[in-house]
Structure formats: C-alpha cells, structure tokens
Amino acid sequence: MALSRDKAETVGLQAVAWLAANDELLQVFTGSTGASEADFRSGLEDPGFQGSVLDFILMDDAWVQEFCLSAGLSPETPAQARAALPGGEQVHWT
C-alpha cells in the first residue's frame, strides 16, 4: 500500500525526531553521512533529508523495530514512506 506524500512526510518527521532523541545513533548518522548538527536541524522539514534519515533507519531491522514501536507504526510503514519521498522511487533495471 502506498502512502500519500503528506503521510510520508509525517513519518519522515517522526523518524527525524526519533533519531534526534537517540544520542548514540545520531552520532552514527552524522559520522556516516558527514552531516553536522546544524545540517540536521536545518533539514528537519526537508522531505529529501527525511528520506535520508529513513534510508539510514532502514539499514538495520532493529532500528526499524525500535522506531516503529516508539512511533506506533507498522514495520512496513518506514519503507512505504521512503518510497513516497524524493529519491525513494524503485529503480527497475530491466
């Protein structure tokens, strides 16, 4: 099931807030992306940035589970939200 763009942005914002509240994981994100804390704050409302945060969370099943549990979402929702945000389109190589 596809999410609307508005719902996807809401999930993206929830993901950003969840990551910001997790000091240890936030350090991993900033270290792996090169984003500074200022970049993080300025990207809060940017759907492209929200997508990058969802990409990061989707790298680890445990992170997905923790995020979904804290946000009251089904485990499929982050991937659905990512697909609806800029850069989340599925690439078909054939």
MARVOLUM-891801 format. One record per residue (C-alpha): residue number from 1; x, y, z. Coordinates in nm, 3 decimals. Example, Ala and Ser with C-alpha at 12.3 -4.5 7.8 and 13.67 -1.06 7.14 Angstrom:
   seq         x         y         z
     1     1.230    -0.450     0.780
     2     1.367    -0.106     0.714
//
This chain:
   seq         x         y         z
     1     0.000     0.000     0.000
     2     0.138     0.339    -0.099
     3     0.137     0.630     0.142
     4     0.032     0.981     0.045
     5     0.310     1.238     0.027
     6     0.169     1.415     0.335
     7     0.162     1.095     0.540
     8     0.512     1.006     0.420
     9     0.642     1.347     0.532
    10     0.476     1.296     0.871
    11     0.652     0.960     0.908
    12     0.976     1.123     0.789
    13     0.946     1.393     1.051
    14     0.877     1.128     1.316
    15     1.191     0.946     1.204
    16     1.400     1.262     1.231
    17     1.263     1.331     1.580
    18     1.327     0.970     1.687
    19     1.685     0.983     1.560
    20     1.748     1.320     1.726
    21     1.639     1.173     2.059
    22     1.886     0.884     2.027
    23     2.227     1.039     2.101
    24     2.428     0.726     2.022
    25     2.255     0.655     1.691
    26     2.258     1.024     1.596
    27     2.638     1.018     1.624
    28     2.647     0.716     1.391
    29     2.424     0.902     1.142
    30     2.629     1.223     1.147
    31     2.954     1.026     1.132
    32     2.844     0.818     0.836
    33     2.679     1.099     0.640
    34     2.907     1.389     0.728
    35     2.604     1.592     0.832
    36     2.663     1.836     1.113
    37     2.415     1.905     1.390
    38     2.333     2.233     1.212
    39     2.264     2.038     0.890
    40     2.043     1.805     1.090
    41     1.840     2.092     1.238
    42     1.809     2.274     0.905
    43     1.689     1.955     0.732
    44     1.401     1.880     0.966
    45     1.130     1.999     0.727
    46     1.308     1.889     0.407
    47     1.146     1.576     0.256
    48     1.477     1.482     0.093
    49     1.652     1.491     0.429
    50     1.368     1.297     0.589
    51     1.420     1.035     0.318
    52     1.790     1.011     0.402
    53     1.703     0.956     0.768
    54     1.458     0.682     0.668
    55     1.727     0.528     0.446
    56     1.957     0.520     0.747
    57     1.697     0.366     0.978
    58     1.605     0.107     0.715
    59     1.964    -0.022     0.717
    60     1.903    -0.217     1.038
    61     1.596    -0.421     1.129
    62     1.645    -0.344     1.499
    63     1.637     0.030     1.427
    64     1.319    -0.014     1.222
    65     1.157    -0.207     1.504
    66     1.261     0.047     1.769
    67     1.139     0.339     1.558
    68     0.808     0.174     1.474
    69     0.747     0.073     1.834
    70     0.811     0.426     1.959
    71     0.600     0.587     1.684
    72     0.316     0.334     1.690
    73     0.371     0.235     1.326
    74     0.363    -0.097     1.146
    75     0.706    -0.229     1.043
    76     0.621    -0.174     0.675
    77     0.547     0.198     0.714
    78     0.906     0.336     0.705
    79     0.977     0.168     0.370
    80     0.642     0.285     0.232
    81     0.714     0.639     0.349
    82     1.063     0.626     0.198
    83     0.918     0.522    -0.138
    84     0.688     0.827    -0.136
    85     0.961     1.081    -0.057
    86     1.209     1.231    -0.309
    87     1.468     0.978    -0.421
    88     1.273     0.682    -0.293
    89     1.142     0.559    -0.627
    90     1.218     0.197    -0.707
    91     1.472     0.155    -0.982
    92     1.381    -0.101    -1.247
    93     1.695    -0.209    -1.430
    94     1.518    -0.416    -1.694
//
